[in-house]
Amino acid sequence: MSRRIKSLQLRLTIELAALFFVASCLAVGGLVYSASRTAGSLMDRELGLRAEDLARYVSLDTTGKPRLDLPADLKRAYAAAAQRSVFAIRDKDGRLVEASTPELAALAGRWPRADSEPNFFGLTGFGPLAQDYSGVSVLLDSAAGPLSVTVAEESGGNQLVHSMLREFVFDTAWYVPPFVAVALLLAIYSVRRSVRPLRVASAEASNIGPGSISIRLPEANVPTEARPLVLAVNHALDRLEQGFAIQRKFTANAAHELRTPLTIITARLDTLEGNGQLSALREEVGRMNRLVEQLLCVARLDSVVLDVSSAVDLRQIAEEVVGAMAHLALASGRSIALIGAEHPVPITGNAEAIADALRNLIENALAHTAPGTEVIVDIGSEGAVSVLDSGPGIPLDERPRIFDRFWRGKGARSEGAGLGLAIVMEIVRAHGGNVTVGDRAPRGARFDVRFRPA
């Protein structure tokens, strides 16, 4: 086979089908052969029984010579089948006792004395009708002593037996294909049942990702041949999870250790008076503080499963975030507005995480919108919130990657670390929601986030 079949189930099914086909052919062939042998054995046994029957009716007459004394019905039977069934009987000295036809009497007289083991023979073109015969010669005991009995039957005489056996074989052969088909279906079912644990393990493996590294492949009911592979994969996942845990712990510890010196530097810079270089230094320290906060947020999202089962008010969360970030917008020469639903919008989730996601979206919008323009936060009544800016927008070819960690598009501002939108995606995904990006008319980008209503 030029191309090896990769499917284990298909390979086993094809091999079993070939095995069943060969087995069925052998079974039918063996049945035909056995039937043919049985037909021949029945014919040979019939000739042997007929020879024994003839020897039973041989006795000594008053002069001490052997003679055949058949019952009347047997005489009529042999007379009716004079040319189809023939016999010849000789005494221990080879003298003829009785023969059904002179031709067989003459032929048997030239043969040597029979043995106790049956000697089967065939005659071709024998007798006045030039027929073919199958016969046997055997030495048998009788009341007149040992006798050589020869019995022959026309070769066509066993056609009925062969016909009956042939009909039986053909009738039986029709049951072989359905039996093989049923056996093959059972074999296919057995193969599918045997590989089912591997399918379950494959389904579990497809669910393993950075956010679900604790999942392990099921080891129950796995075939012995595949068990070492499953165990090896689980051990590899154990080591991988340990590596992830060490990396997350390092990120969280590093970010936490950086917070204190940055806070001290920020406080001291606020007490100093200086030129524009000091202001620029304050801005850089502020960006470092923001980066550290984002790293801590990423570490928390990676290491702690968020509790998103609480009922929270999306409108209230948005009001608090917009109010807290209003001074940042005004300080940068921009404005921020909250529109949409005036009533509470209940959703299911984590208030702090949702606030972080919304804060990152607003910061991203403020960073890219033009001075003198406005960032709009629109609250929908069905658990949706939209953030709209007046910036250059996001090219279509970059949109699939904007939520990747540390990814920054072409011409991105130097102070961005590429973590804000990645944090938004992680939080929204943990809430079972979705976030999409589009265009704002006439200019700008639009981020739509949908959460599950309470």
KEFIPA-688582 format. One record per residue (C-alpha): residue number from 1; residue in one letter; y, x, z. Coordinates in steps of 0.001 Angstrom, whole numbers, plus 524288, in hexadecimal, padded with zeros to 5 digits. Last residue first. Layout:
<nodes>
(NUM; "a"; (Y; X; Z)) ...
</nodes>
This chain:
<nodes>
(454; "a"; (897C4; 7929C; 88A1E)) (453; "p"; (89B6B; 795E3; 87C12)) (452; "r"; (894E2; 7A220; 876B5)) (451; "f"; (89EC2; 7AC3C; 8723D)) (450; "r"; (8A54B; 7AE05; 86512)) (449; "v"; (8AE13; 7B976; 861A7)) (448; "d"; (8B6E7; 7B98F; 855A8)) (447; "f"; (8BE65; 7C5FA; 85216)) (446; "r"; (8C955; 7C483; 8480C)) (445; "a"; (8CFDD; 7CFA1; 840D5)) (444; "g"; (8DD5A; 7D08E; 83AD6)) (443; "r"; (8E583; 7CB40; 82FCD)) (442; "p"; (8E887; 7BE1D; 8298F)) (441; "a"; (8DF99; 7B8BC; 82E6E)) (440; "r"; (8D651; 7BECE; 8381B)) (439; "d"; (8CA33; 7C561; 832BB)) (438; "g"; (8BCB4; 7C568; 838D2)) (437; "v"; (8B4A8; 7CAE6; 843E9)) (436; "t"; (8A931; 7C46B; 84A9D)) (435; "v"; (8A429; 7C417; 85880)) (434; "n"; (897E4; 7BD37; 85D31)) (433; "g"; (892BE; 7B742; 869AC)) (432; "g"; (8865B; 7B927; 871A4)) (431; "h"; (88E44; 7BDD1; 87D51)) (430; "a"; (88873; 7CB85; 87CBA)) (429; "r"; (88C04; 7CBE6; 86E52)) (428; "v"; (89A31; 7C8C3; 87171)) (427; "i"; (89AB0; 7D3A7; 87B92)) (426; "e"; (89450; 7DDCC; 872BE)) (425; "m"; (89CE4; 7DA02; 8671D)) (424; "v"; (8A97A; 7DB01; 86F03)) (423; "i"; (8A568; 7E838; 87473)) (422; "a"; (8A324; 7ED26; 86689)) (421; "l"; (8B090; 7E7CE; 862F0)) (420; "g"; (8B700; 7F032; 86D5E)) (419; "l"; (8AED7; 7FC90; 86C0C)) (418; "g"; (8B46F; 8033C; 85FE8)) (417; "a"; (8BBD4; 80D9B; 8677B)) (416; "g"; (8C984; 809EF; 8630A)) (415; "e"; (8D48B; 81384; 865BD)) (414; "s"; (8D44D; 81955; 8581B)) (413; "r"; (8D7C1; 80CC8; 8510E)) (412; "a"; (8CE19; 80931; 84671)) (411; "g"; (8D137; 80D40; 83871)) (410; "k"; (8C34B; 80B0D; 8340E)) (409; "g"; (8BB4B; 8036F; 83DC7)) (408; "r"; (8B6F5; 80786; 84B22)) (407; "w"; (8A917; 806C0; 85033)) (406; "f"; (8A749; 80B2C; 85E32)) (405; "r"; (89D9A; 8002A; 860E0)) (404; "d"; (89AD6; 7F720; 8557F)) (403; "f"; (8A24B; 7EA31; 8553F)) (402; "i"; (8AAD1; 7EE1F; 84994)) (401; "r"; (89ED0; 7F152; 84166)) (400; "p"; (89C49; 7E4E4; 83977)) (399; "r"; (8AB0C; 7E2DC; 837BE)) (398; "e"; (8ADC2; 7EFCB; 83101)) (397; "d"; (8AA62; 7EBD2; 82302)) (396; "l"; (8B271; 7DF58; 8243D)) (395; "p"; (8BED6; 7E68B; 82800)) (394; "i"; (8C490; 7E2E8; 8354E)) (393; "g"; (8D236; 7DD43; 83631)) (392; "p"; (8DF33; 7E45E; 83444)) (391; "g"; (8E4D6; 7DF0B; 840FA)) (390; "s"; (8EA4A; 7D1B1; 8441F)) (389; "d"; (8E0BF; 7CE44; 84F01)) (388; "l"; (8D7D7; 7C2D2; 85255)) (387; "v"; (8CE96; 7C188; 85DEC)) (386; "s"; (8C5BA; 7B597; 85DCB)) (385; "v"; (8BE9E; 7AEE1; 868FB)) (384; "a"; (8B35F; 7A54D; 8681D)) (383; "g"; (8ACB6; 79D34; 872A3)) (382; "e"; (8AD9C; 79016; 86BAC)) (381; "s"; (8BBF2; 78CCC; 86E5C)) (380; "g"; (8C13B; 798C8; 86792)) (379; "i"; (8CA6B; 7A27B; 86E0A)) (378; "d"; (8D395; 7A9EF; 864E6)) (377; "v"; (8D8C3; 7B731; 8692C)) (376; "i"; (8E40F; 7BB20; 86041)) (375; "v"; (8E98F; 7C8D0; 85ED0)) (374; "e"; (8F7D4; 7C8B0; 85A8C)) (373; "t"; (9002A; 7D14C; 851FD)) (372; "g"; (90BE2; 7DA01; 8550E)) (371; "p"; (903FA; 7E653; 853F8)) (370; "a"; (8F8A2; 7E522; 84A48)) (369; "t"; (8EB19; 7E143; 84ED9)) (368; "h"; (8E08A; 7EBC7; 84FFB)) (367; "a"; (8E126; 7F00B; 85E30)) (366; "l"; (8E4E4; 7E28E; 8630D)) (365; "a"; (8D8E6; 7DCBA; 85C55)) (364; "n"; (8CFBB; 7E6E8; 86209)) (363; "e"; (8D580; 7E4C8; 86F8A)) (362; "i"; (8D3C7; 7D621; 86DE0)) (361; "l"; (8C588; 7D7A5; 869C8)) (360; "n"; (8C2E4; 7E0FC; 8750C)) (359; "r"; (8C8F2; 7D7AC; 87ED1)) (358; "l"; (8C0D5; 7CC5A; 87984)) (357; "a"; (8B43B; 7D3FF; 87B4F)) (356; "d"; (8B80D; 7D87E; 888F1)) (355; "a"; (8BBCF; 7CA95; 88CD3)) (354; "i"; (8AEA0; 7C5BC; 887EF)) (353; "a"; (8A7E6; 7D02D; 8902D)) (352; "e"; (8AF85; 7CC61; 89C57)) (351; "a"; (8AD0F; 7BDCD; 89A81)) (350; "n"; (89E69; 7BEDA; 8982E)) (349; "g"; (898EA; 7B3B6; 89021)) (348; "t"; (8972E; 7A53D; 88DC4)) (347; "i"; (8A2E4; 79E40; 887EA)) (346; "p"; (8ACCD; 7944F; 88CBF)) (345; "v"; (8B96B; 792DF; 884E3)) (344; "p"; (8C3D4; 78DF8; 88E4B)) (343; "h"; (8CEE6; 7863C; 887EB)) (342; "e"; (8DA5D; 78B09; 87FD2)) (341; "a"; (8D1C0; 78EE6; 8744C)) (340; "g"; (8D859; 797A8; 86A5B)) (339; "i"; (8E31B; 7A189; 86C3E)) (338; "l"; (8E55D; 7AE06; 873ED)) (337; "a"; (8F000; 7B705; 86EBB)) (336; "i"; (8F20F; 7C5B5; 86EBE)) (335; "s"; (8FE34; 7CD5F; 86B08)) (334; "r"; (900B3; 7DAE4; 8655A)) (333; "g"; (90A5E; 7E5BC; 867F2)) (332; "s"; (9008E; 7EEAB; 86EAB)) (331; "a"; (905A1; 7EBB4; 87C5E)) (330; "l"; (90545; 7DD21; 8794B)) (329; "a"; (8F6E1; 7DDB2; 875CF)) (328; "l"; (8F353; 7E5AB; 881DC)) (327; "h"; (8FB50; 7DC71; 88A6F)) (326; "a"; (8F3F4; 7D0B3; 884F4)) (325; "m"; (8E6BD; 7D6D0; 887E3)) (324; "a"; (8E49E; 7D0DC; 89555)) (323; "g"; (8E96B; 7C37A; 8910F)) (322; "v"; (8E0B0; 7C3B2; 884FA)) (321; "v"; (8D4E0; 7C75E; 88D49)) (320; "e"; (8D788; 7BD02; 8979A)) (319; "e"; (8DA3A; 7B247; 88DAD)) (318; "a"; (8CDF4; 7B5DE; 885EB)) (317; "i"; (8C56E; 7B4FB; 89210)) (316; "q"; (8CB3D; 7A7BA; 8956D)) (315; "r"; (8C8C0; 7A24B; 887D7)) (314; "l"; (8BABF; 7A770; 887B7)) (313; "d"; (8B7A2; 7A040; 89467)) (312; "v"; (8AB0B; 7A529; 89AA1)) (311; "a"; (89D94; 79F85; 89DB9)) (310; "s"; (894B9; 7AA7C; 8A254)) (309; "s"; (887FB; 7AE35; 89B9F)) (308; "v"; (88C9E; 7BA8B; 894E5)) (307; "d"; (887E9; 7C436; 89F25)) (306; "l"; (888EF; 7D0F1; 897A3)) (305; "v"; (87D50; 7DA08; 897BD)) (304; "v"; (881CC; 7E717; 89CFB)) (303; "s"; (87F7A; 7F48F; 8970A)) (302; "d"; (884DF; 7F3B3; 88959)) (301; "l"; (88FE0; 7EA19; 88C0D)) (300; "r"; (893EA; 7F1BF; 89815)) (299; "a"; (89417; 7FE93; 89096)) (298; "v"; (89C32; 7F873; 885B3)) (297; "c"; (8A607; 7F365; 88F9B)) (296; "l"; (8A6BE; 800BD; 8961A)) (295; "l"; (8A928; 80702; 888DE)) (294; "q"; (8B3B5; 7FCFB; 885F8)) (293; "e"; (8BA8D; 7FFC7; 892CE)) (292; "v"; (8B9EC; 80E65; 88FFD)) (291; "l"; (8BFE2; 80C1F; 88280)) (290; "r"; (8CAD0; 803FC; 88873)) (289; "n"; (8CDDC; 80E84; 8925E)) (288; "m"; (8CE04; 8189E; 88783)) (287; "r"; (8D75E; 81022; 87FDA)) (286; "g"; (8E05A; 80F51; 88B99)) (285; "v"; (8DF9B; 81DFC; 88D4F)) (284; "e"; (8E3C9; 81F91; 87F2C)) (283; "e"; (8EEF8; 815FB; 880F8)) (282; "r"; (8F396; 81CCA; 88D56)) (281; "l"; (8F36C; 829B3; 88608)) (280; "a"; (8FBD0; 823D4; 87B59)) (279; "s"; (90561; 81F68; 885A4)) (278; "l"; (90579; 82D1A; 88B68)) (277; "q"; (90841; 832D1; 87DF8)) (276; "g"; (91387; 8297E; 87C4B)) (275; "n"; (91B11; 82FD0; 88750)) (274; "g"; (91874; 83018; 895C5)) (273; "e"; (918B6; 8291B; 8A286)) (272; "l"; (90CB1; 829AC; 8AAD3)) (271; "t"; (907E8; 81F2F; 8B3FE)) (270; "d"; (9003B; 817D7; 8A96D)) (269; "l"; (8F9B4; 8248E; 8A56B)) (268; "r"; (8F48D; 82634; 8B326)) (267; "a"; (8EE45; 818BD; 8B337)) (266; "t"; (8E832; 81AA8; 8A5CB)) (265; "i"; (8E2B3; 827E6; 8A9A3)) (264; "i"; (8DCB7; 82223; 8B5FE)) (263; "t"; (8D6AC; 816E0; 8AE66)) (262; "l"; (8D169; 8206B; 8A455)) (261; "p"; (8CB8A; 828C4; 8AF0F)) (260; "t"; (8C4BE; 81CDD; 8B508)) (259; "r"; (8BFFF; 81655; 8A88F)) (258; "l"; (8B950; 8225F; 8A31A)) (257; "e"; (8AE58; 82215; 8AD20)) (256; "h"; (8AB45; 813F7; 8A99A)) (255; "a"; (8AACE; 816F8; 89B1E)) (254; "a"; (8A1AF; 8226D; 89D61)) (253; "n"; (8990C; 81AA3; 8A696)) (252; "a"; (8980D; 80F24; 89D26)) (251; "t"; (8952D; 817D4; 8917B)) (250; "f"; (88B19; 81FD0; 8991D)) (249; "k"; (8846C; 813A4; 89E10)) (248; "r"; (883D2; 80E2C; 8905D)) (247; "q"; (87DDE; 81ABA; 88B1C)) (246; "i"; (873DA; 81BAD; 89616)) (245; "a"; (87007; 80D65; 8943B)) (244; "f"; (86EA9; 80F25; 88594)) (243; "g"; (865EA; 81B0B; 887AB)) (242; "q"; (85D72; 8136E; 89138)) (241; "e"; (85C76; 8085D; 8878D)) (240; "l"; (8581F; 811E8; 87D0D)) (239; "r"; (84DD2; 817C8; 885F0)) (238; "d"; (84873; 80A66; 88930)) (237; "l"; (8493E; 8068B; 87AD3)) (236; "a"; (840ED; 81268; 8775C)) (235; "h"; (8371A; 80E4D; 881BA)) (234; "n"; (836BF; 800B0; 87BDF)) (233; "v"; (834A5; 8063F; 86E2E)) (232; "a"; (82993; 80F01; 87306)) (231; "l"; (82322; 8038B; 879FA)) (230; "v"; (823CE; 7FB35; 86DAB)) (229; "l"; (81E10; 8064B; 86570)) (228; "p"; (81324; 808D4; 86F3E)) (227; "r"; (80FED; 7FA14; 86F52)) (226; "a"; (80E61; 7F8F0; 86091)) (225; "e"; (7FFEC; 7FCD1; 85FDD)) (224; "t"; (7FCB1; 7F54C; 86C5B)) (223; "p"; (80229; 7E8D0; 866AD)) (222; "v"; (80DFF; 7E354; 86E22)) (221; "n"; (80A22; 7D7CC; 876C2)) (220; "a"; (814A4; 7DB37; 880D0)) (219; "e"; (81D1C; 7E726; 87DED)) (218; "p"; (829B2; 7DFF8; 87AEA)) (217; "l"; (83434; 7E8E8; 87528)) (216; "r"; (83F0F; 7EBEC; 87ECB)) (215; "i"; (84CC5; 7E66B; 88033)) (214; "s"; (855E5; 7EE8F; 888DD)) (213; "i"; (85DC0; 7F37A; 87D2D)) (212; "s"; (863A1; 7E611; 87B1E)) (211; "g"; (871DF; 7E913; 87861)) (210; "p"; (86F35; 7F55D; 8708F)) (209; "g"; (864B9; 7EE2E; 868E1)) (208; "i"; (8570D; 7E8C0; 86A54)) (207; "n"; (85528; 7DB50; 86465)) (206; "s"; (84DAD; 7E072; 8587A)) (205; "a"; (843FA; 7E704; 861BD)) (204; "e"; (840C3; 7D9F3; 867FC)) (203; "a"; (83D86; 7D421; 85AAC)) (202; "s"; (83532; 7E007; 8575F)) (201; "a"; (82DD3; 7DEC1; 8644C)) (200; "v"; (82B2B; 7D068; 8615B)) (199; "r"; (8265B; 7D40D; 853C7)) (198; "l"; (81D8C; 7DE7A; 859AB)) (197; "p"; (81830; 7D482; 86351)) (196; "r"; (8151F; 7CB95; 8579C)) (195; "v"; (80D17; 7D623; 850CF)) (194; "s"; (8001B; 7D145; 85650)) (193; "r"; (80338; 7C2EA; 85407)) (192; "r"; (806C0; 7C5B3; 845FD)) (191; "v"; (7FA03; 7CD47; 8443A)) (190; "s"; (7F20C; 7C26B; 84A9C)) (189; "y"; (7F880; 7B82F; 84219)) (188; "i"; (7F586; 7C06B; 8361C)) (187; "a"; (7E756; 7C1D4; 83A8D)) (186; "l"; (7E63A; 7B334; 83CC8)) (185; "l"; (7EBA3; 7B0D5; 82F3C)) (184; "l"; (7E1EC; 7BAAC; 829B8)) (183; "a"; (7D685; 7B403; 83099)) (182; "v"; (7DAEC; 7A6DE; 82B3E)) (181; "a"; (7DBE2; 7AC82; 81D85)) (180; "v"; (7CEA4; 7B34F; 81EBB)) (179; "f"; (7C852; 7A693; 8231B)) (178; "p"; (7CF03; 79F2F; 8182D)) (177; "p"; (7CA3E; 7A983; 80E55)) (176; "v"; (7BC25; 7A9D8; 813C0)) (175; "y"; (7B967; 79B41; 81414)) (174; "w"; (7B80B; 79A56; 80560)) (173; "a"; (7AD8A; 7A4E1; 80613)) (172; "t"; (7A49C; 79B9F; 80D88)) (171; "d"; (7A3B4; 791FD; 8025C)) (170; "f"; (7A1B3; 79D32; 7F8E1)) (169; "v"; (79706; 7A327; 80151)) (168; "f"; (79029; 7961A; 80377)) (167; "e"; (79073; 7932E; 7F4EF)) (166; "r"; (78A9E; 7A076; 7F228)) (165; "l"; (7801E; 79E35; 7FC77)) (164; "m"; (77C7F; 7912D; 7F674)) (163; "s"; (77C6C; 796C3; 7E8CD)) (162; "h"; (7744A; 7A272; 7ED06)) (161; "v"; (76A5E; 7997C; 7F36B)) (160; "l"; (76A13; 790BD; 7E785)) (159; "q"; (768C0; 79C8B; 7DEA1)) (158; "n"; (75C85; 7A0BF; 7E5F7)) (157; "g"; (7534C; 79BF4; 7DB70)) (156; "g"; (75A8F; 7A2E2; 7D0BC)) (155; "s"; (7528B; 7AEFE; 7D2F3)) (154; "e"; (745E5; 7A756; 7D0FC)) (153; "e"; (73DCF; 7A955; 7DCFC)) (152; "a"; (732BC; 7B2FB; 7DF40)) (151; "v"; (72802; 7B3C8; 7E984)) (150; "t"; (71DEF; 7BEA5; 7EA6F)) (149; "v"; (713F2; 7BE4B; 7F571)) (148; "s"; (70B1A; 7C9ED; 7F802)) (147; "l"; (70121; 7C4D0; 801BC)) (146; "p"; (6FAF0; 7CA76; 80E1A)) (145; "g"; (6EF68; 7C295; 81321)) (144; "a"; (6EA2E; 7B55D; 80EF8)) (143; "a"; (6F030; 7AE32; 81A80)) (142; "s"; (6FCF8; 7B4B3; 816FE)) (141; "d"; (704B7; 7C118; 81975)) (140; "l"; (70FE0; 7C45A; 8105A)) (139; "l"; (71325; 7CFA6; 80732)) (138; "v"; (71FF8; 7CD17; 80006)) (137; "s"; (724DF; 7CBE3; 7F22E)) (136; "v"; (7324B; 7C5E5; 7EFD7)) (135; "g"; (7390A; 7BF42; 7E477)) (134; "s"; (74526; 7BD2C; 7DC45)) (133; "y"; (742B0; 7B7CA; 7CEAA)) (132; "d"; (74945; 7B819; 7C162)) (131; "q"; (7440E; 7AF10; 7B6D8)) (130; "a"; (73D59; 7B205; 7A9EE)) (129; "l"; (73898; 7A3DD; 7A851)) (128; "p"; (72A6F; 7A7D5; 7A68A)) (127; "g"; (72B1A; 7B0B3; 7B250)) (126; "f"; (7343E; 7BBC2; 7B5F0)) (125; "g"; (7410D; 7BF47; 7AF75)) (124; "t"; (74549; 7C7CE; 7BAF2)) (123; "l"; (73D86; 7C899; 7C786)) (122; "g"; (743B4; 7CCCC; 7D462)) (121; "f"; (73DCC; 7D317; 7E064)) (120; "f"; (73D6D; 7D23D; 7EF2B)) (119; "n"; (732E1; 7D9B0; 7F68E)) (118; "p"; (73096; 7D3C5; 803EF)) (117; "e"; (72B76; 7DD92; 80E10)) (116; "s"; (71D00; 7DB55; 810DE)) (115; "d"; (71A1C; 7E218; 80400)) (114; "a"; (7152B; 7DC37; 7F75E)) (113; "r"; (70970; 7E1B1; 7F018)) (112; "p"; (70D09; 7E80F; 7E35F)) (111; "w"; (71187; 7E00E; 7D7CB)) (110; "r"; (70961; 7DE45; 7CB91)) (109; "g"; (70319; 7D1AD; 7D04F)) (108; "a"; (710A0; 7CC67; 7D37D)) (107; "l"; (71451; 7CC84; 7C51A)) (106; "a"; (707FC; 7C585; 7C082)) (105; "a"; (708FF; 7BB40; 7CB14)) (104; "l"; (717A0; 7B9C8; 7C875)) (103; "e"; (714DD; 7B6B4; 7BA1C)) (102; "p"; (70945; 7AE00; 7BD84)) (101; "t"; (71248; 7A502; 7C553)) (100; "s"; (71119; 79F42; 7D315)) (99; "a"; (707DE; 7A9E6; 7D79D)) (98; "e"; (6FC31; 7A98F; 7E0C0)) (97; "v"; (6F2A9; 7B30E; 7E718)) (96; "l"; (6F43A; 7BEA7; 7DE09)) (95; "r"; (6ECAE; 7CAA0; 7E203)) (94; "g"; (6F4B0; 7D5B6; 7E7C6)) (93; "d"; (6EA63; 7D9D2; 7F1C6)) (92; "k"; (6F1EB; 7D3F8; 7FD3E)) (91; "d"; (6F2E1; 7C701; 7F62A)) (90; "r"; (6FCD0; 7C34D; 7EBF0)) (89; "i"; (70650; 7B7B8; 7EB87)) (88; "a"; (70FB9; 7B49E; 7E056)) (87; "f"; (71BD9; 7AC07; 7E097)) (86; "v"; (72541; 7A4D5; 7D7B1)) (85; "s"; (73169; 79C66; 7D9B5)) (84; "r"; (73951; 7987B; 7CDBA)) (83; "q"; (72E98; 797C6; 7C359)) (82; "a"; (724DC; 78F57; 7CB07)) (81; "a"; (72F69; 787F3; 7D27A)) (80; "a"; (728DF; 77A9D; 7D17A)) (79; "a"; (71B7C; 780CA; 7D3A7)) (78; "y"; (7206B; 7883E; 7DF7B)) (77; "a"; (725BC; 77BB9; 7E581)) (76; "r"; (71989; 773B9; 7E1EC)) (75; "k"; (710B7; 77DF2; 7E823)) (74; "l"; (71988; 77E53; 7F405)) (73; "d"; (71868; 76F8E; 7F593)) (72; "a"; (70987; 76FEA; 7F424)) (71; "p"; (70763; 77A1F; 7FE7E)) (70; "l"; (703FB; 7879C; 7F982)) (69; "d"; (6F669; 78D83; 7FA92)) (68; "l"; (6F707; 79B5F; 7F5AC)) (67; "r"; (6E9FA; 7A294; 7F56B)) (66; "p"; (6E42E; 7AEC5; 7FB81)) (65; "k"; (6D5BB; 7B161; 7F898)) (64; "g"; (6CB71; 7B048; 8033C)) (63; "t"; (6C227; 7A7FE; 7FB4B)) (62; "t"; (6C52C; 79BBD; 80310)) (61; "d"; (6D3C0; 79D91; 800A5)) (60; "l"; (6DC99; 7A6C1; 80821)) (59; "s"; (6EAA7; 7A2A2; 80B11)) (58; "v"; (6F83B; 7A353; 804F7)) (57; "y"; (701AA; 79890; 80971)) (56; "r"; (7096C; 7A11A; 812E6)) (55; "a"; (70B37; 7AB6D; 8087C)) (54; "l"; (712D6; 7A1A1; 8002E)) (53; "d"; (71C18; 79E49; 80B5F)) (52; "e"; (71E4C; 7ACAA; 80E56)) (51; "a"; (72206; 7AF01; 80024)) (50; "r"; (72B2A; 7A333; 8006C)) (49; "l"; (7317B; 7A837; 80CCD)) (48; "g"; (733D2; 7B57B; 8065D)) (47; "l"; (73998; 7AF36; 7FA2C)) (46; "e"; (742D1; 7A6CA; 8026E)) (45; "r"; (746CE; 7B2A5; 80A53)) (44; "d"; (74A3F; 7BA03; 7FDF8)) (43; "m"; (7524A; 7AE92; 7F8E9)) (42; "l"; (75955; 7ACFD; 805F7)) (41; "s"; (75BF5; 7BB88; 80665)) (40; "g"; (761BD; 7BB30; 7F8B9)) (39; "a"; (76AB6; 7AFEB; 7FC63)) (38; "t"; (76E60; 7B6BA; 80917)) (37; "r"; (771C9; 7C334; 801E2)) (36; "s"; (77A9F; 7BB7D; 7F8E3)) (35; "a"; (780C6; 7B490; 80470)) (34; "s"; (782A0; 7C167; 80B9B)) (33; "y"; (78950; 7C750; 7FFB3)) (32; "v"; (79226; 7BB83; 7FE29)) (31; "l"; (79593; 7BBA9; 80C9E)) (30; "g"; (797F0; 7CA49; 80C7B)) (29; "g"; (7A10F; 7C8C8; 800EA)) (28; "v"; (7A83B; 7BD98; 8079D)) (27; "a"; (7A992; 7C570; 81431)) (26; "l"; (7AD7C; 7D1D3; 80D0F)) (25; "c"; (7B801; 7CA68; 805AC)) (24; "s"; (7BC90; 7C3F6; 8126F)) (23; "a"; (7BD36; 7D12B; 81950)) (22; "v"; (7C4E8; 7D73A; 80E29)) (21; "f"; (7CE96; 7CBFB; 80E62)) (20; "f"; (7CF6B; 7CC08; 81D43)) (19; "l"; (7D25E; 7DA98; 81D66)) (18; "a"; (7DC8C; 7D94B; 812AE)) (17; "a"; (7E320; 7CE44; 81A34)) (16; "l"; (7E270; 7D64C; 826BE)) (15; "e"; (7E8DD; 7E1DB; 82000)) (14; "i"; (7F37B; 7D92A; 81A51)) (13; "t"; (7F625; 7D2C7; 8278A)) (12; "l"; (7F65E; 7DFE1; 82EA0)) (11; "r"; (80057; 7E53C; 824F4)) (10; "l"; (808A1; 7D8EF; 82586)) (9; "q"; (80916; 7D981; 83471)) (8; "l"; (80BF5; 7E80F; 834A6)) (7; "s"; (81726; 7E668; 82B02)) (6; "k"; (81A3C; 7F35D; 8247C)) (5; "i"; (8115A; 7F1E1; 818B2)) (4; "r"; (80FAC; 7FF21; 81265)) (3; "r"; (81545; 80029; 804E4)) (2; "s"; (80C5A; 806B2; 7FB26)) (1; "m"; (80000; 80000; 80000)) 
</nodes>
